[in-house]
């Protein structure tokens, strides 16, 4: 238990240090930048992204399952699309009302963009998404031709062995 508490405290301290250094460099190199980058990512239009959702993949025999953790994001702000065999999640995690600009946030807010490369032979026309309690569940069925199928084994006629 002590090891868990110590590692959690160390992880929080290192994360706090990383955010502080990121904010320092962001303020130094770009005055007036919209967001502090927590992951070093940025969009093609120069937008910096501060929040990146955690995405867990999983498989079963019928579908690819993806779970994205998006706390504080509502259905009308979240956009899910498929482009060039990639699943794309876009949206914004907004700071609470009345949040002061002088506060040092411990939680990342802002616009996010995440893309997940999809394997071939998924039925992307049948994707289903469900958002509940800050978790987005995405189910992508495997195409029928890629599902495992049992191949019957025929028995051959027994042949007599010839003595040599």
C-alpha positions as CSV (number, residue, x, y, z in Angstrom):
1,X,0.0,0.0,0.0
2,X,2.9,2.4,0.9
3,X,4.5,1.7,-2.5
4,X,1.2,2.5,-4.3
5,X,0.8,5.8,-2.4
6,X,4.5,6.7,-3.0
7,X,4.3,6.0,-6.7
8,X,1.0,7.9,-7.1
9,X,2.5,10.9,-5.2
10,X,5.7,10.7,-7.4
11,X,3.6,10.5,-10.6
12,X,1.5,13.5,-9.5
13,X,4.7,15.5,-8.7
14,X,6.3,14.6,-12.1
15,X,3.1,15.4,-13.9
16,X,2.9,18.8,-12.1
17,X,6.6,19.5,-13.0
18,X,5.9,18.6,-16.7
19,X,2.9,20.9,-16.9
20,X,4.9,23.7,-15.3
21,X,7.8,23.3,-17.8
22,X,5.4,23.0,-20.7
23,X,3.6,26.2,-19.6
24,X,7.0,28.0,-19.1
25,X,8.1,27.1,-22.7
26,X,4.7,27.9,-24.1
27,X,4.7,31.4,-22.5
28,X,8.3,32.0,-23.5
29,X,8.1,31.0,-27.2
30,X,4.6,32.1,-28.0
31,X,3.0,35.0,-26.2
32,X,-0.7,34.8,-26.3
33,X,-1.0,31.1,-27.1
34,X,-4.4,29.7,-26.6
35,X,-3.6,26.6,-24.7
36,X,-0.7,24.9,-23.0
37,X,0.3,21.7,-24.6
38,X,0.3,18.8,-22.3
39,X,1.3,16.2,-24.9
40,X,3.3,18.3,-27.4
41,X,0.6,17.8,-30.0
42,X,-0.8,20.3,-32.4
43,X,-3.2,20.5,-35.2
44,X,-2.4,21.3,-38.8
45,X,-3.9,24.7,-38.5
46,X,-1.5,25.6,-35.6
47,X,-4.0,24.9,-32.9
48,X,-2.4,23.5,-29.8
49,X,-4.2,20.7,-27.9
50,X,-4.0,20.5,-24.1
51,X,-6.3,17.5,-23.4
52,X,-5.9,14.1,-25.1
53,X,-8.3,11.4,-24.2
54,X,-7.0,8.0,-23.1
55,X,-8.1,5.3,-25.6
56,X,-8.2,1.6,-24.8
57,X,-8.6,-0.9,-27.6
58,X,-10.0,-4.4,-27.3
59,X,-11.1,-7.3,-29.5
60,X,-13.6,-10.0,-29.5
61,X,-14.4,-12.4,-32.3
62,X,-17.1,-10.1,-33.7
63,X,-15.9,-6.5,-33.3
64,X,-13.1,-4.1,-32.4
65,X,-13.9,-2.3,-29.2
66,X,-12.5,1.2,-28.4
67,X,-13.1,3.0,-25.1
68,X,-12.1,6.7,-24.9
69,X,-12.1,8.5,-21.5
70,X,-13.6,11.9,-22.1
71,X,-14.7,13.4,-18.7
72,X,-16.6,16.6,-18.9
73,X,-17.3,16.3,-22.6
74,X,-20.9,16.2,-23.8
75,X,-22.5,14.5,-26.8
76,X,-23.0,17.8,-28.7
77,X,-19.4,18.8,-28.4
78,X,-17.9,15.4,-29.3
79,X,-17.4,14.5,-33.0
80,X,-16.5,11.0,-34.2
81,X,-15.6,10.3,-37.8
82,X,-13.7,7.9,-40.0
83,X,-11.2,9.2,-42.6
84,X,-8.5,7.3,-44.5
85,X,-8.9,4.2,-42.3
86,X,-8.5,6.2,-39.1
87,X,-11.1,6.8,-36.4
88,X,-11.0,10.5,-35.4
89,X,-12.2,11.9,-32.1
90,X,-12.6,15.7,-31.9
91,X,-14.1,17.9,-29.3
92,X,-13.5,20.3,-26.4
93,X,-13.2,19.9,-22.7
94,X,-14.4,23.3,-21.3
95,X,-13.3,24.8,-18.1
96,X,-16.0,25.3,-15.5
97,X,-18.0,28.6,-15.5
98,X,-16.3,31.4,-13.7
99,X,-12.8,29.8,-13.8
100,X,-10.3,32.6,-13.5
101,X,-7.5,33.0,-16.0
102,X,-4.9,33.5,-13.2
103,X,-5.5,30.1,-11.7
104,X,-3.0,27.3,-12.3
105,X,-5.1,24.4,-13.6
106,X,-4.4,20.8,-12.5
107,X,-6.8,19.4,-15.0
108,X,-6.3,19.9,-18.8
109,X,-9.0,21.8,-20.6
110,X,-9.3,22.8,-24.3
111,X,-9.7,21.4,-27.7
112,X,-8.7,17.8,-28.4
113,X,-8.0,15.7,-31.4
114,X,-7.2,12.0,-31.3
115,X,-6.8,9.5,-34.2
116,X,-6.7,5.8,-34.0
117,X,-5.4,3.8,-37.1
118,X,-7.9,1.1,-37.9
119,X,-6.9,-2.4,-39.2
120,X,-8.2,-3.5,-42.6
121,X,-11.4,-5.5,-43.0
122,X,-13.6,-3.7,-40.5
123,X,-17.2,-2.8,-41.4
124,X,-16.8,1.0,-40.8
125,X,-20.3,1.6,-42.1
126,X,-21.7,-0.2,-39.1
127,X,-19.8,1.8,-36.3
128,X,-21.8,2.4,-33.1
129,X,-20.9,4.9,-30.5
130,X,-22.3,5.4,-27.0
131,X,-21.3,8.2,-24.5
132,X,-22.0,7.5,-20.9
133,X,-20.5,8.9,-17.6
134,X,-17.5,10.5,-19.4
135,X,-16.7,7.3,-21.4
136,X,-17.2,6.9,-25.1
137,X,-17.6,3.3,-26.2
138,X,-17.0,2.6,-29.9
139,X,-17.9,-0.7,-31.5
140,X,-16.7,-1.5,-35.0
141,X,-17.8,-4.9,-36.4
142,X,-15.3,-7.2,-38.2
143,X,-16.2,-7.8,-41.8
144,X,-17.8,-11.3,-42.4
145,X,-14.9,-12.4,-44.6
146,X,-12.5,-11.8,-41.7
147,X,-14.4,-13.7,-39.0
148,X,-12.9,-17.1,-38.1
149,X,-14.8,-20.0,-39.6
150,X,-14.6,-23.7,-39.0
151,X,-13.4,-25.8,-41.9
152,X,-14.8,-29.4,-41.9
153,X,-12.2,-32.2,-42.1
154,X,-13.2,-35.1,-44.4
155,X,-11.9,-38.5,-43.6
156,X,-10.1,-40.3,-46.3
157,X,-10.7,-43.9,-47.2
158,X,-8.3,-46.1,-45.4
159,X,-5.7,-47.8,-47.7
160,X,-4.0,-51.0,-47.1
161,X,-0.3,-50.9,-46.4
162,X,1.9,-52.9,-48.7
163,X,4.6,-54.9,-47.0
164,X,8.0,-54.2,-48.5
